[in-house]
Amino acid sequence: MGMEILSLNPNIRSAETNEFQKSLREKIVGQDEGVQALVDLYQVFCAGLNSPGRPVGNLLLLGPTGSGKTRIVEAAAEILFENPRSVIKIDCAEFQHSHEIAKLIGSPPGYLGHRETHPLITQEALSATHTDKLKLSFLLFDEIEKASDALWQLLLGMLDKATLTLGDNRRVDLTQTVIFMTSNLGGGEITEMMVGGRFGFIKPEDGPLQNFDVKLERTAVEAARRKFSPEFMNRLDKIVVFQPLKHAELEAVLDIELGQVQKRVLDTAMGKFLFRVTPAGREFLLQEGTDQRYGARHLKRAIERYIVYPLANLLATRQVNVGDLVRIDWDGVHKELTFVRESQGALLLVEPAEEVAVAAAASDEGLGKDAPSEAIVEKPKAIPALPAAGQAMARVPAQNRKKSER
């Protein structure tokens, strides 16, 4: 009897990988190439097919500041290890001189103070994130272009042989580690291209931008090749170029950041309340937080200045109480944000705080589409254009609408 020939589908991913990809896309806006690179590495590692004697992956992340290079590593760590701080992060600006390498690997015996110099990269630090199910570590070299040549030479052995010898001759095994390196190389040229051309923060009606994206990618990669040696570039598994965030992507970042602010509010001991930002208020935040040179970081600063600081004042002065619903709107006449209490004690939070937080902040209508119905005990009534009697209202001037402090 002949054996039945079965057609196989190599494009199907495991349930764990699909869940990882879904969670990563919820935290990272755009940057499909970066997400795909991480998902592919994770699938290969889970299948046990990563190259023996080498790190799980060597990734160089290029792109302008504020495009999400460091954030994607922290988001992946938060998903896999339940803690964004579980990444061993090396700030390469602290290693601009060759003698500073001692802070990374420790001083050799016999050197003055060698017992007080504790290396940053150790086997214990890498193993801290290991579990019975997942034995994986993340090592991040941030802004690698700022490091001295001595650090680059050290990296050559790490990227190729997955080993590191510390100052006291202990060896560190990196075969279960993903090594990330970020760099802003080419970021200035990319910004010049965007500011000098018609692109700015690109809107959908601007037409197809594939050629522009390819040009951006080529600019960043060429800048890296000019800076790093061929030996270094040849040890990389993948170079991922992060594109500057477009207008629609910044709107999605705004949703995520407002959700994070709402979570912070619900985590406070002073008073747990919900807030929503109207479309006019959101547009004001996007205008104040949009800058081609600073990416999403500038939007975060605008949210801190115009949302977090006023909410802190309202909490500190007891103008809002547990269960209140606050509407944040833009007053075009007085050129300022207004804070209105729409419902007093009408909301009772019975679901996990994070779910309600993200839903409430992301929606124009006070509660998101996916918010559990059990979270509302009494629905707020129709909201008039101006605050009705008994509603509390606070005005926060836009402070001459200056951009937030950089």
C-alpha positions as CSV (number, residue, x, y, z in Angstrom):
1,M,0.0,0.0,0.0
2,G,1.5,3.3,-1.1
3,M,2.1,6.1,1.5
4,E,-0.4,9.0,1.2
5,I,1.3,12.2,0.1
6,L,0.3,15.1,2.3
7,S,0.7,18.7,1.3
8,L,2.3,20.8,4.1
9,N,1.8,24.5,4.8
10,P,5.0,26.2,6.1
11,N,3.2,29.5,6.5
12,I,1.1,28.4,9.5
13,R,2.5,29.6,12.9
14,S,2.0,28.1,16.3
15,A,-0.6,29.4,18.7
16,E,2.0,30.8,21.0
17,T,3.7,32.7,18.1
18,N,0.3,34.0,16.9
19,E,-0.5,35.2,20.4
20,F,2.9,36.9,20.7
21,Q,2.4,38.7,17.3
22,K,-1.0,39.8,18.3
23,S,0.1,41.2,21.6
24,L,3.1,43.0,20.0
25,R,0.9,44.7,17.4
26,E,-1.3,45.9,20.2
27,K,1.6,47.7,21.8
28,I,3.6,48.8,18.7
29,V,2.1,51.1,16.1
30,G,3.2,50.5,12.5
31,Q,6.8,49.2,12.1
32,D,5.6,45.9,10.5
33,E,9.1,44.9,9.5
34,G,10.3,45.2,13.1
35,V,7.4,43.2,14.4
36,Q,7.9,40.5,11.8
37,A,11.6,40.2,12.6
38,L,10.9,39.6,16.3
39,V,8.0,37.1,15.5
40,D,10.2,35.1,13.1
41,L,13.0,34.9,15.7
42,Y,10.6,33.8,18.4
43,Q,9.2,31.1,16.1
44,V,12.6,29.7,15.2
45,F,13.6,29.7,18.9
46,C,10.5,27.9,20.0
47,A,11.0,25.3,17.3
48,G,14.6,24.8,18.5
49,L,16.1,25.6,15.1
50,N,18.3,28.6,16.0
51,S,21.9,28.3,15.0
52,P,24.0,26.4,17.6
53,G,26.9,28.3,19.0
54,R,25.4,31.7,18.1
55,P,23.0,34.1,19.7
56,V,19.3,33.5,19.0
57,G,19.4,36.7,16.9
58,N,21.6,39.7,16.2
59,L,19.3,42.7,15.2
60,L,20.4,46.2,14.3
61,L,17.5,48.6,14.6
62,L,17.9,51.8,12.6
63,G,15.7,54.9,12.3
64,P,15.1,58.4,13.6
65,T,14.5,59.2,17.2
66,G,11.1,58.5,18.6
67,S,10.1,55.9,16.0
68,G,9.9,53.0,18.5
69,K,13.3,51.2,18.3
70,T,13.8,50.8,22.0
71,R,10.1,50.5,22.7
72,I,9.6,47.4,20.6
73,V,12.3,45.6,22.6
74,E,10.7,46.6,25.9
75,A,7.2,45.7,24.6
76,A,8.4,42.2,23.6
77,A,10.0,41.8,27.0
78,E,6.8,42.8,28.7
79,I,4.8,40.2,26.7
80,L,7.3,37.3,27.2
81,F,8.7,38.1,30.6
82,E,5.8,40.2,32.1
83,N,8.2,43.0,32.8
84,P,9.6,45.6,30.3
85,R,12.6,46.2,32.6
86,S,13.8,42.6,32.2
87,V,15.9,43.7,29.2
88,I,19.6,44.1,30.1
89,K,20.0,47.6,28.6
90,I,23.5,49.0,27.9
91,D,23.5,52.7,27.3
92,C,26.4,53.0,24.9
93,A,26.8,56.8,25.6
94,E,28.5,55.6,28.9
95,F,31.1,53.7,27.0
96,Q,32.7,56.4,24.8
97,H,36.2,55.6,26.1
98,S,38.0,52.3,26.0
99,H,38.8,52.1,29.7
100,E,35.0,52.3,30.5
101,I,34.6,48.7,29.2
102,A,35.6,47.7,32.7
103,K,32.1,48.7,33.8
104,L,30.6,46.2,31.3
105,I,32.8,43.1,31.9
106,G,34.5,44.0,35.2
107,S,38.2,44.7,35.9
108,P,40.8,41.9,35.8
109,P,42.3,40.7,39.1
110,G,45.2,42.8,40.2
111,Y,43.7,46.1,39.0
112,L,42.9,48.6,41.8
113,G,39.2,48.3,42.8
114,H,38.5,45.2,40.7
115,R,36.5,43.7,43.5
116,E,34.2,46.8,43.5
117,T,33.6,46.7,39.8
118,H,30.6,44.5,39.1
119,P,30.0,43.6,35.4
120,L,26.7,44.5,33.8
121,I,26.5,41.4,31.7
122,T,26.7,38.2,33.8
123,Q,25.2,34.7,33.4
124,E,23.1,35.4,36.5
125,A,21.6,38.6,35.0
126,L,20.8,36.8,31.7
127,S,19.2,33.8,33.5
128,A,17.0,36.1,35.7
129,T,14.3,36.0,33.0
130,H,14.4,32.3,32.4
131,T,11.4,30.2,33.3
132,D,10.7,26.4,32.9
133,K,8.7,27.2,29.7
134,L,10.9,29.9,28.1
135,K,14.7,30.2,28.6
136,L,15.4,33.4,26.7
137,S,17.1,36.7,27.4
138,F,17.2,40.1,25.8
139,L,20.4,42.2,25.6
140,L,20.1,45.7,24.3
141,F,22.9,48.0,23.2
142,D,21.2,51.4,22.9
143,E,22.6,54.0,20.5
144,I,25.5,51.8,19.5
145,E,27.1,54.4,17.3
146,K,28.2,56.4,20.5
147,A,30.3,53.5,21.8
148,S,34.1,53.4,21.6
149,D,35.9,51.1,19.2
150,A,36.8,48.8,22.1
151,L,33.1,48.0,22.7
152,W,32.6,47.2,19.0
153,Q,35.6,44.8,19.1
154,L,34.0,43.2,22.1
155,L,30.8,42.8,20.3
156,L,32.4,41.0,17.4
157,G,33.0,37.9,19.5
158,M,29.6,38.1,21.2
159,L,27.7,38.3,17.9
160,D,29.7,35.5,16.3
161,K,30.6,33.0,19.0
162,A,27.9,33.9,21.6
163,T,30.5,34.1,24.4
164,L,31.8,36.9,26.5
165,T,34.8,36.6,28.9
166,L,34.5,38.7,32.0
167,G,37.4,40.5,33.7
168,D,37.8,37.6,36.2
169,N,37.9,35.0,33.3
170,R,34.3,33.8,33.9
171,R,32.6,33.0,30.6
172,V,29.1,34.1,29.7
173,D,27.0,32.0,27.4
174,L,24.8,34.0,25.0
175,T,23.3,31.1,23.0
176,Q,19.9,31.8,24.6
177,T,20.1,35.6,24.1
178,V,18.7,38.0,21.5
179,I,21.2,40.8,21.0
180,F,19.6,44.1,19.9
181,M,21.5,47.2,18.8
182,T,19.8,50.5,18.2
183,S,21.2,53.5,16.3
184,N,20.0,56.9,15.0
185,L,22.5,56.8,12.1
186,G,20.9,58.4,9.1
187,G,18.2,59.9,11.3
188,G,19.3,63.5,10.5
189,E,19.3,62.8,6.7
190,I,15.9,61.2,7.0
191,T,14.5,64.2,8.9
192,E,16.1,66.5,6.3
193,M,14.3,64.5,3.5
194,M,11.0,64.8,5.3
195,V,11.2,68.5,6.3
196,G,12.7,69.6,3.0
197,G,10.2,67.7,0.9
198,R,6.4,67.5,0.9
199,F,6.2,64.7,3.3
200,G,6.1,66.1,6.8
201,F,3.9,63.8,8.9
202,I,2.5,62.0,5.9
203,K,-1.3,62.0,5.4
204,P,-3.1,59.2,3.5
205,E,-4.1,61.6,0.7
206,D,-0.5,62.2,-0.2
207,G,-0.5,59.1,-2.4
208,P,1.7,56.0,-2.6
209,L,4.9,56.3,-0.6
210,Q,6.6,53.0,-1.3
211,N,9.4,54.6,-3.2
212,F,9.9,57.1,-0.4
213,D,10.0,54.3,2.2
214,V,12.6,52.5,0.2
215,K,14.7,55.6,-0.1
216,L,14.5,56.1,3.7
217,E,15.6,52.5,4.3
218,R,18.5,52.8,1.9
219,T,19.7,56.1,3.5
220,A,19.8,54.5,7.0
221,V,21.6,51.3,5.9
222,E,24.2,53.3,3.9
223,A,24.8,55.5,7.0
224,A,25.4,52.3,9.1
225,R,27.8,50.8,6.5
226,R,29.8,54.0,6.5
227,K,30.1,53.9,10.4
228,F,30.6,50.2,11.1
229,S,33.2,47.8,9.8
230,P,32.4,45.1,7.3
231,E,33.2,42.5,10.0
232,F,30.6,44.0,12.3
233,M,27.9,44.3,9.6
234,N,28.5,40.7,8.4
235,R,27.6,39.3,11.8
236,L,24.1,40.8,11.9
237,D,21.2,38.5,11.1
238,K,18.9,41.4,10.1
239,I,18.9,45.2,9.8
240,V,15.5,46.7,10.5
241,V,14.8,50.3,9.5
242,F,12.0,52.0,11.5
243,Q,10.0,54.4,9.4
244,P,9.0,57.8,10.8
245,L,5.5,57.7,12.2
246,K,2.8,59.0,9.9
247,H,-0.3,61.0,11.0
248,A,-2.6,58.0,11.3
249,E,0.0,56.1,13.3
250,L,0.4,59.0,15.7
251,E,-3.4,58.9,16.3
252,A,-3.0,55.3,17.3
253,V,0.0,56.2,19.6
254,L,-2.3,58.8,21.2
255,D,-4.9,56.1,22.0
256,I,-2.2,54.0,23.6
257,E,-0.7,56.8,25.6
258,L,-4.1,58.1,26.9
259,G,-4.8,54.5,27.9
260,Q,-1.6,54.4,29.9
261,V,-2.5,57.7,31.6
262,Q,-6.0,56.3,32.5
263,K,-4.3,53.3,34.0
264,R,-2.1,55.6,36.1
265,V,-5.2,57.4,37.3
266,L,-6.9,54.2,38.3
267,D,-3.7,53.0,40.1
268,T,-3.6,56.1,42.3
269,A,-4.7,56.0,45.9
270,M,-6.2,59.5,45.9
271,G,-9.1,58.9,43.6
272,K,-10.1,56.5,40.8
273,F,-12.0,58.1,38.0
274,L,-12.5,57.9,34.2
275,F,-11.7,60.6,31.6
276,R,-12.4,60.9,27.9
277,V,-10.9,63.3,25.4
278,T,-13.2,64.7,22.7
279,P,-12.2,64.7,19.0
280,A,-11.4,68.4,19.3
281,G,-9.2,67.8,22.3
282,R,-7.4,64.9,20.6
283,E,-6.7,67.1,17.5
284,F,-5.2,69.8,19.8
285,L,-2.9,67.2,21.4
286,L,-1.9,65.9,18.0
287,Q,-1.0,69.4,16.8
288,E,1.0,70.1,19.9
289,G,2.7,66.8,19.9
290,T,3.6,66.5,16.2
291,D,7.2,67.2,15.3
292,Q,9.1,65.5,12.5
293,R,12.4,65.6,14.5
294,Y,11.2,64.0,17.7
295,G,8.6,61.4,16.7
296,A,6.3,59.9,19.4
297,R,8.4,61.2,22.3
298,H,7.1,64.7,21.5
299,L,3.5,63.5,21.7
300,K,4.2,62.0,25.1
301,R,5.5,65.3,26.4
302,A,2.4,67.1,25.1
303,I,0.2,64.6,26.9
304,E,2.1,65.0,30.1
305,R,1.9,68.8,29.9
306,Y,-1.7,69.2,28.9
307,I,-3.4,66.1,30.4
308,V,-1.3,64.7,33.3
309,Y,-0.4,67.9,35.0
310,P,-4.0,69.3,35.1
311,L,-5.4,65.9,36.2
312,A,-2.8,65.9,39.0
313,N,-4.1,69.3,40.1
314,L,-7.7,68.1,40.0
315,L,-6.8,65.1,42.1
316,A,-4.7,67.1,44.6
317,T,-7.5,69.7,45.2
318,R,-10.2,67.0,45.5
319,Q,-12.2,68.4,42.5
320,V,-12.8,64.8,41.3
321,N,-13.8,61.8,43.3
322,V,-14.0,58.0,42.9
323,G,-16.2,57.0,40.0
324,D,-16.4,60.4,38.3
325,L,-16.4,60.8,34.5
326,V,-14.4,63.8,33.3
327,R,-14.6,65.2,29.8
328,I,-11.6,66.9,28.3
329,D,-12.4,69.3,25.5
330,W,-10.8,72.0,23.4
331,D,-12.4,75.5,23.7
332,G,-11.7,77.2,20.4
333,V,-12.9,80.6,21.7
334,H,-10.6,80.8,24.7
335,K,-7.9,78.6,23.1
336,E,-7.6,76.2,26.0
337,L,-8.5,72.8,27.2
338,T,-11.5,72.5,29.5
339,F,-12.1,69.8,32.1
340,V,-15.8,69.0,32.9
341,R,-17.2,66.5,35.3
342,E,-20.0,64.8,33.3
343,S,-21.1,62.2,35.9
344,Q,-20.5,62.2,39.6
345,G,-20.1,58.8,41.2
346,A,-22.1,57.2,38.4
347,L,-19.4,54.7,37.4
348,L,-18.5,51.7,39.5
349,L,-15.3,49.8,38.4
350,V,-15.8,46.1,38.8
351,E,-13.6,44.9,36.0
352,P,-9.8,44.8,36.0
353,A,-8.5,48.3,36.0
354,E,-6.3,48.0,32.9
355,E,-9.2,46.9,30.6
356,V,-11.5,49.7,31.6
357,A,-8.6,52.2,31.5
358,V,-7.6,51.5,27.9
359,A,-11.2,51.4,26.8
360,A,-12.2,54.6,28.5
361,A,-9.2,56.6,27.2
362,A,-9.2,55.3,23.7
363,S,-12.9,56.2,23.0
364,D,-14.4,59.5,22.0
365,E,-17.6,58.4,23.8
366,G,-16.3,57.9,27.3
367,L,-16.2,54.1,27.2
368,G,-14.6,51.9,24.4
369,K,-16.5,49.5,22.2
370,D,-14.9,46.6,23.9
371,A,-15.5,47.8,27.5
372,P,-17.4,45.3,29.5
373,S,-21.0,46.4,30.1
374,E,-20.7,45.4,33.8
375,A,-18.4,48.3,34.3
376,I,-21.3,50.8,34.1
377,V,-23.9,50.8,36.8
378,E,-25.7,53.9,35.7
379,K,-25.2,55.3,32.2
380,P,-24.4,59.0,32.1
381,K,-27.2,61.0,30.5
382,A,-26.9,62.9,27.3
383,I,-24.2,65.5,27.7
384,P,-25.0,69.2,26.8
385,A,-22.6,71.3,24.9
386,L,-22.0,73.5,28.0
387,P,-21.8,72.2,31.6
388,A,-25.1,72.0,33.3
389,A,-25.9,73.1,36.8
390,G,-23.9,71.1,39.4
391,Q,-21.2,70.1,36.9
392,A,-17.6,71.1,37.8
393,M,-15.6,72.8,35.2
394,A,-11.9,73.7,35.0
395,R,-10.0,75.5,32.3
396,V,-6.4,74.9,31.6
397,P,-4.9,77.5,29.3
398,A,-2.8,76.2,26.4
399,Q,-0.1,78.6,27.6
400,N,0.2,80.5,24.4
401,R,0.0,77.1,22.6
402,K,3.8,76.7,22.8
403,K,5.1,73.3,21.9
404,S,5.8,71.2,24.9
405,E,9.3,71.6,26.4
406,R,11.8,69.5,24.5
